[in-house]
Amino acid sequence: MDDKVKEIQNNFASDIKNVKKLQDIVDIKAKYIGKNGCITELTKNMRDYSVEERKEIGKIANELKNKITESISNEENRINKELIDEKLKNEAIDVSLPGLEIPCGAPNILEKTIEEFETVFMSLGYDVVDGPEVEEDHYNFELLNLPKGHPARDAQDTFYLEGEDLLLRSQTSPVQARVMLQNKGEKPIRMICPGKTYRRDDDDATHSHQFTQIEGLLVDHDISLSDLKGTFDIIAKKLFGEDTKTRFRPSYYPFTEPSVEMDISCFNCKGKGCNICKNTGWITISGAGMVNPNVLKMCGYDPEKWNGFAFGFGAERCAMLKYDINDIRTFYNTDLREIKVFDRKDGE
């Protein structure tokens, strides 16, 4: 046994001196401490020895294996260090060279506008809710007090996909109906549902077949138009400046009663009259009203116990007003120069 151990030690000492690269280390590991290595051979016929002899052989084999493993590890670390040093030497960076300008993108102005709305509404306790863009006629119209044949449907010339039941939603109001049905008339609701909508419209500077709505709904007890006015006043001041004034004008929507148009004082002329506000001093940015009792009833809420208000903003219209954009198609073209202009205007 002693002769075998000495032979292994001598051979290993010779082999480890000749190590030049990592592959040599791999070969030595296999030769000495591998599954079929020299040290494994020492303990291969242990059953032929007595218990005392096995203990002694096992002790000698383990000590030899530990020493060889340590030597291999040290040599491997040395080679790795040399490789790293060589790599650092060859890849040295000249820190005196001027840095390269990295082009930075700008936030999508439409998404930024939507995020501003979401931030304000969430601070008021509203949830941001999403829903399907491919919608059923039942949710898009019927539950919103727009039965088949209702003349108000003409204002929402719609992309139907299959027959008269499946369509691209013409408004985000169906999300409100879905939330009311999910709550089964038992919980108060504070929500907004921003998202894309689709209508068959001729594209021009102020119209698009695809646009983004930010609709909202509040359902609770003892809600009045004054609550809606207060909410709108907060939103207008947060988005368009603290000196912004607001007003209501009577209007009509099938899903609200009474209905109003919500205006803000012109931020350009401060109410004096200019081309932006068409010399009226006011700009309409939203439609709203108290939720029609028929809608509450169809969506599972008892109109004798619950009431609320709903509203809708056009994200593109608000962004166009806020950032002085004169063509809605700017949001959807691929001219990066436009983004840079918006970026500078926003001070970023």
C-alpha positions in Angstrom: 0.0 0.0 0.0 2.8 2.4 0.9 4.5 1.8 -2.4 1.3 2.6 -4.3 0.7 5.8 -2.4 4.3 7.0 -3.0 3.9 6.1 -6.7 0.7 8.2 -6.9 2.3 11.1 -5.0 5.4 11.1 -7.3 3.3 10.9 -10.5 1.0 13.6 -9.3 3.8 16.0 -8.4 5.2 15.5 -11.9 1.9 16.0 -13.6 0.9 19.1 -11.7 4.2 20.8 -12.6 3.4 20.5 -16.3 0.0 22.1 -16.1 -0.3 24.9 -18.7 -4.1 25.3 -19.3 -7.5 24.5 -17.7 -7.8 21.3 -19.9 -4.7 19.9 -18.1 -6.5 20.4 -14.8 -9.5 18.6 -16.1 -7.3 15.7 -17.2 -5.5 15.5 -13.8 -8.8 15.5 -12.0 -10.0 12.5 -14.0 -6.7 10.7 -13.6 -6.4 11.0 -9.8 -9.7 11.8 -8.1 -12.2 10.8 -10.8 -14.6 7.9 -10.8 -11.9 5.6 -12.3 -8.9 7.5 -10.9 -5.8 6.2 -9.1 -7.2 7.0 -5.6 -10.4 5.1 -6.3 -8.3 2.1 -7.3 -6.7 2.0 -3.8 -10.1 1.2 -2.3 -11.4 -1.0 -5.0 -10.9 -4.3 -3.3 -11.7 -3.3 0.3 -13.8 -6.5 0.8 -10.6 -8.5 0.7 -9.2 -6.8 3.8 -10.0 -7.1 7.5 -12.0 -4.4 9.3 -8.9 -2.9 10.8 -7.1 -2.9 7.4 -10.1 -1.2 5.8 -10.0 1.6 8.3 -6.3 2.2 7.7 -6.6 2.0 3.9 -9.7 4.3 4.0 -7.8 6.8 6.2 -4.7 6.8 3.9 -6.9 7.2 0.8 -8.9 10.1 2.2 -5.8 12.0 3.3 -4.2 11.5 -0.1 -7.4 12.6 -1.9 -7.7 15.7 0.2 -4.1 16.8 -0.4 -4.4 16.2 -4.2 -7.7 18.0 -4.4 -6.3 21.0 -2.6 -3.3 21.1 -4.9 -5.5 20.9 -8.0 -7.8 23.6 -6.7 -4.8 25.9 -6.0 -3.4 25.3 -9.5 -6.8 25.9 -11.1 -7.2 29.2 -9.2 -3.7 30.3 -10.4 -4.6 29.5 -14.1 -7.9 31.3 -13.8 -6.2 34.4 -12.3 -3.7 34.4 -15.1 -6.5 34.2 -17.7 -8.4 37.1 -16.1 -5.2 39.2 -15.9 -4.4 38.6 -19.5 -8.0 39.5 -20.5 -8.0 42.7 -18.5 -4.6 43.6 -20.1 -5.9 43.1 -23.6 -9.3 44.7 -23.0 -8.0 47.8 -21.2 -10.3 50.9 -21.6 -9.0 54.3 -22.3 -11.0 56.3 -19.8 -9.7 59.6 -21.4 -11.8 59.0 -24.5 -15.0 61.1 -24.7 -18.2 59.1 -23.9 -20.7 58.1 -26.5 -24.1 59.8 -26.5 -26.8 57.3 -25.8 -30.1 58.2 -27.5 -33.0 58.3 -25.0 -36.6 57.7 -25.8 -39.4 60.0 -24.7 -42.7 58.9 -23.0 -45.6 58.3 -25.3 -47.6 61.5 -24.8 -50.9 59.7 -24.9 -49.9 57.1 -22.4 -48.5 59.8 -20.2 -51.8 61.6 -20.3 -53.7 58.5 -19.3 -51.2 57.9 -16.4 -51.9 61.4 -15.2 -55.6 60.7 -15.1 -55.0 57.4 -13.3 -52.8 59.0 -10.7 -55.4 61.7 -9.8 -58.3 59.3 -9.7 -56.4 56.7 -7.6 -55.7 59.5 -5.1 -59.5 59.9 -4.9 -59.9 56.2 -4.1 -60.9 55.0 -7.6 -59.8 51.6 -9.0 -58.4 51.3 -12.6 -60.2 48.5 -14.3 -59.7 46.9 -17.7 -62.1 45.0 -20.0 -62.3 43.3 -23.4 -62.0 45.3 -26.6 -64.0 42.7 -28.5 -67.3 43.1 -26.8 -70.9 41.8 -27.0 -73.7 44.0 -28.1 -75.5 43.2 -24.8 -72.8 44.9 -22.7 -71.8 47.6 -25.2 -75.4 48.9 -25.8 -78.3 47.0 -24.3 -77.2 47.2 -20.6 -76.5 50.9 -21.1 -80.1 51.7 -22.0 -79.5 51.5 -25.8 -81.7 48.7 -27.1 -81.6 47.6 -30.7 -83.1 50.3 -32.9 -82.4 53.1 -30.5 -81.5 56.3 -32.6 -78.6 57.1 -30.3 -76.8 54.1 -31.7 -76.3 56.0 -35.0 -73.8 58.3 -33.3 -71.6 55.2 -32.5 -71.3 53.6 -36.0 -69.8 50.4 -35.0 -67.4 47.7 -36.3 -69.4 44.4 -36.1 -67.5 41.2 -36.3 -70.1 38.5 -36.4 -73.7 39.2 -37.1 -75.2 41.8 -34.7 -73.9 40.4 -31.4 -70.1 40.7 -31.5 -68.3 44.0 -32.1 -65.3 46.2 -31.4 -66.4 48.2 -28.4 -67.5 51.7 -29.3 -67.0 53.0 -25.8 -65.4 51.7 -22.5 -68.8 51.9 -20.7 -69.3 48.1 -21.0 -66.5 47.7 -18.4 -68.7 49.6 -16.0 -71.7 47.3 -16.7 -69.5 44.3 -16.1 -68.2 45.6 -12.8 -71.8 46.4 -11.6 -72.9 42.9 -12.6 -70.0 41.3 -10.8 -70.8 43.2 -7.6 -74.4 42.0 -7.8 -75.8 45.3 -6.5 -74.2 44.9 -3.1 -71.1 47.1 -3.1 -70.3 50.8 -3.8 -68.2 51.4 -6.9 -65.4 53.9 -7.7 -63.7 53.0 -10.9 -62.2 54.3 -14.1 -61.7 52.3 -17.3 -59.2 53.8 -19.7 -58.8 51.9 -23.0 -59.1 51.9 -26.8 -62.4 52.2 -28.5 -63.4 51.9 -32.2 -66.0 53.6 -34.4 -66.5 53.8 -38.2 -65.3 57.4 -38.6 -63.5 59.3 -41.3 -60.0 60.1 -40.1 -59.1 63.8 -40.1 -57.4 66.3 -37.8 -59.9 65.8 -35.0 -61.4 62.4 -35.6 -60.1 58.8 -35.7 -61.6 55.4 -36.2 -59.6 54.4 -33.1 -59.3 56.5 -30.0 -58.9 56.2 -26.3 -61.6 56.9 -23.7 -61.2 57.4 -19.9 -64.6 56.6 -18.5 -65.5 56.5 -14.9 -68.3 55.4 -12.6 -69.2 56.1 -9.0 -72.1 54.2 -7.4 -73.1 54.7 -3.8 -75.8 56.1 -1.6 -77.1 59.7 -1.7 -74.9 60.9 -4.6 -75.7 64.1 -6.4 -74.6 66.3 -9.2 -72.6 68.4 -6.7 -70.4 65.3 -6.0 -69.8 65.1 -9.7 -69.0 68.8 -10.0 -66.6 68.6 -7.1 -64.8 65.6 -8.6 -64.6 67.3 -12.0 -63.3 70.4 -10.4 -60.4 68.5 -8.8 -59.5 66.7 -12.0 -59.5 69.9 -14.1 -57.3 71.7 -11.6 -54.8 68.8 -11.3 -54.5 68.3 -15.0 -54.8 71.9 -16.4 -53.8 74.2 -13.6 -55.1 75.4 -10.2 -56.6 78.5 -11.8 -58.9 76.4 -14.1 -62.6 77.1 -13.7 -65.3 74.5 -14.5 -69.0 74.6 -15.5 -71.8 72.3 -16.4 -74.2 72.6 -19.4 -77.3 70.4 -20.0 -76.9 67.6 -22.5 -78.3 64.2 -23.3 -76.9 60.6 -23.0 -79.1 57.5 -22.9 -77.2 56.1 -20.0 -77.3 59.2 -17.7 -80.2 61.3 -16.5 -79.8 64.2 -16.1 -76.8 64.6 -18.4 -74.2 67.4 -18.7 -71.3 68.6 -20.8 -68.4 69.5 -18.6 -66.3 72.6 -19.6 -63.1 74.1 -18.4 -62.0 77.7 -18.8 -59.6 78.2 -21.7 -56.1 77.8 -20.4 -54.8 79.8 -23.4 -56.7 83.0 -23.1 -57.9 82.6 -19.5 -61.5 83.0 -20.6 -61.1 86.1 -22.8 -61.7 84.2 -26.1 -59.2 82.9 -28.6 -59.1 80.5 -31.6 -58.6 77.5 -29.3 -61.9 78.0 -27.4 -63.6 79.5 -30.5 -63.8 82.9 -28.7 -66.1 81.4 -26.0 -63.6 81.3 -23.2 -64.6 77.7 -22.5 -63.5 74.2 -23.8 -65.6 71.1 -23.5 -63.6 68.1 -22.3 -66.1 65.6 -20.9 -69.6 64.3 -21.0 -71.2 63.1 -17.8 -74.4 62.7 -15.7 -76.2 60.8 -13.0 -76.5 57.1 -13.9 -79.8 56.4 -15.5 -82.0 54.3 -13.1 -82.7 51.8 -16.0 -78.9 51.1 -16.2 -78.7 50.6 -12.5 -81.6 48.2 -12.5 -80.4 46.2 -15.5 -77.0 45.9 -13.9 -78.3 44.6 -10.6 -78.5 47.7 -8.5 -81.8 48.9 -6.9 -82.3 52.5 -8.0 -84.4 53.1 -4.9 -81.3 52.5 -2.8 -78.3 53.3 -5.0 -77.4 56.1 -7.4 -74.2 57.5 -8.8 -72.6 59.4 -11.6 -70.7 58.4 -14.8 -68.3 60.5 -16.9 -66.1 60.1 -20.0 -63.0 61.9 -21.2 -61.3 61.6 -24.6 -57.6 61.0 -23.8 -56.5 62.3 -27.2 -58.6 65.4 -26.9 -57.1 66.2 -23.4 -53.6 65.6 -24.6 -54.1 67.8 -27.7 -55.4 70.6 -25.5 -52.7 70.2 -22.9 -49.7 69.9 -25.3 -51.0 72.1 -28.1 -51.3 69.3 -30.7 -53.4 70.2 -33.7 -53.8 66.8 -35.4 -55.0 63.6 -33.6 -53.1 61.6 -36.2 -49.9 62.7 -34.6 -50.5 60.1 -31.9 -50.4 57.3 -34.3 -47.8 58.2 -36.9 -44.1 57.1 -36.8 -42.4 60.5 -36.9 -40.0 60.5 -33.9 -39.5 64.2 -34.3 -43.0 64.8 -33.0 -42.1 62.9 -29.8 -39.1 65.0 -29.2 -41.2 68.1 -29.6 -43.6 66.9 -26.9 -40.7 65.8 -24.7 -39.3 69.3 -24.7 -42.6 70.9 -24.1 -43.0 68.7 -21.1 -39.7 69.7 -19.7 -38.1 66.3 -19.7 
